[in-house]
Amino acid sequence: MIKVTQQAGLDESTLAALASGRAEPALDLFLDTLMKLRGVSDSEGEVISGIALEGEAPAEMSVDALAMAFAAIERGGMARQRELAYPELAVLPARLREAIESAESRSGWKTIGLGIRSLDLGAPGALKAEIVRVAPGMTVPRHTHKGRELTLCIHGEYMDSGAVYGPGDFSIRDPSIHHEPKALDGAPAYALAVTDAGLKFDGLLGMFQKVFGH
């Protein structure tokens, strides 16, 4: 059963952008990964894809389009994948895996807390997309968000606000929500997070954040 936690909904303009294919690159990557993790037959994916296709104008294809498509597929299948810093992520959907490969070659993972690392995917546009890795049994310090956050579990499992999230489960949160996700024991948890603003920590970390302006 797929879990969706929506404490802050997407506004009409965002939904319209998703349907028309005009979404921010980070949001588009989020949606593509969500659909792949849930399977192409997922009803939500079919509805959104159908709406997007209805809005597209037909285009003429060249006589050798099919041959070119097969050639591109063959080239892609022959391409060697770069080894990832965390091999367990090699099973992710191709588009997200390629984004991780590219980000690792540019900047790499950064430690942002005890047992917590992040990888900025460098998505263009106003929204930020990053992968967050939480070591087994570790907890992200309690925080809220200065804007909205979409979080998709992509590997492993973590607990957040009393619910357990596994691959394909996602949540949508806003500044009114305070939470502290914790990776379950036994394996690290990974999430794809898309945000329009930074984190705002509670407690002592929040005090340091105010002082140093981060």
N, C-alpha and C positions, 0 to 999 in steps of 0.2 A: 504493500500500500504506500503510495507516494504522500509525503508529508509536505504541507505548505503552511507556513506561518506568516500571516499578512497583518502585521500591526500597523502598517501605514501603506495605503494603497497607491498604485500608480495613477497619476492624473490622466485626464483625457488626452492631453497633447502627447504624453509618452506612449499611451496605448495606440494612438493614431500613427505615431512614428514607427512603432513596431510593425504595425499592419502594413504600412506602405513601404517599408524597407529604408526609411530615412532616419533610423535610430542612430544614436551615438555609437561609434565603433565598439566601445566597452560594453554597452548594453546589448548590441548585436551579438558579440561574442558570448555573453552570458546566456542569451536566448538559444543560440546555436548549440552550446554545450549542454544546456538543460534538455533540449529536444533529443540530442544524441544519447545522453545518459538514460533518458526515459524510453528510448526506442522510437523509430520513425512512425510507428503506428499509433503513438499516443494521441488521444483525441484533441488535446489542447494544441499540439503541434500541427495537426491537420487543419484545425480551424484557422489558426494564425497564418499558416502557409497558404491556405485557400484564399483568404482575404487578400494577401499580398499578391497572389497570382492574378486575381480578378482585376486588380488595379494596374497591371502591366499591359502595355501596348504590344501587340504581336510584332515580331521582327523577322525579316527575310533571312534565310540561311543560305550560305554558299553551297555549291554542289558537292564540295569535298568536306563539309562540316563534320560528317560522321567519322570519316577517316582521320581527321585532325583530332577529334575527341578521343578516339581509341589510342592514337599515338601519344596523346598527353597522359592518358591513364597508364600506358605502358612505361613512359618515362618516370612517372610518379612512383610506380611500383618498384622500379629499379633503383630509385634514389636511396641512399643509405642514411638512416636516421642517426643524428648525433646522440651520443650517450648522455643521458640526463644526470644531474647531480643526485637525484633520488630515483633509482630505477623503477620503483613501483608506479611512477607517473607515466611510464611508457605506454600503459594500457588506456590512457585517456583518449577522447576523441581527437582526430587528426589536427583539426584547426587549433584547439587549445594546446595540444602538445607542441605544435610548431611555434606557437606564441611563446611557450615556455623555453624552448630551445633558443629562440632569438633573444629573449630577455637574459638568459644565462650567459650568452656570448657577449652581451653588451655590458651588463652591470653585475649580474649574479645575485645570489641570495644575501639578505642582510638580517642580522640578529636584532630583534626589536624588544626582546625580553627573555627571561629565563625559559628556555625550551621552546621559544617562539621565533620563527623566521618568516620573512616575507620576500616576495619576488615581484617587483613592479613590472608589469607587462608592457609598459610604455605605450598604451593605447592613445591615439590622437583624439583630440576633442576635449570637452569640459569634464567628462567623467573619468575617474581613475579605475583601472582594473589591476588587481594584484592577486597572487596566490599566497595564502597564509598557511603555514605549517605549524602545527602544535604537537609537540612531542607527547608520547603516551603518558597519560595521567596528569599532564600539565594544564594549567588554567590561564586563560587570557585575563589580565586584571580587569576588574569591574569598570565599565565605561558606558558612555552613551555616544551619540554622534551629532556633529554640528549640522548635518544634513540628513540625507537618506542613505541607507545601506541595503544592498541586495546581496545576500550571501547564499552560495550554492555549495553544498557538500559534494566534493568530487572524488574523494577517496578516504577510506577509514570511517570512523564514527566519532561524533562528539555530542555532549549533552549541553543544552542551552535552555534556560527558563523551564526546566522540568521535562523537556522533551529530548529524545535521542534522534539525531540526524544522521542519515547514511547517504550514500551517493544518489543524487537526484532529488534530495529534499532541499528546500530553500526557504529563506525567510526574508521579509521586507520590514525594515525598522526605521524609526525616525527619532528625533531628539527626545521624545517623551519616554523612550524605552532605555532602561539600564540593564545590562546583562554581563555575564562572564562565562563564555563558552569554555568547556573543559573536554579535552580529548579523553576517550575511554582508555583504560589500561590495555596493554598488549600491542598496540600499533599506533603510529602517528595519524593525525587527522589533517586533511587538506581541504581548504575551501577557496572558491573563487569569489572574491569580494569586489563589488562595484559600488563606488561612493562618489558623491558630489561635494564632499567636504571631509575634513579630518575627524579623528576620534577626540573625545573629551573624557579624560579619565576621572574617576571618583577618588576620594580620599587623598592620601599622601602624594600619589602620582599626579593627581589633579592639581595639587598645590605647586609642585615642581613645574607642571605644565604652564601654569599661570605666570610663574616667576620667569621662566626662560622663554615663554612665548611660542611653544611648539604645540 
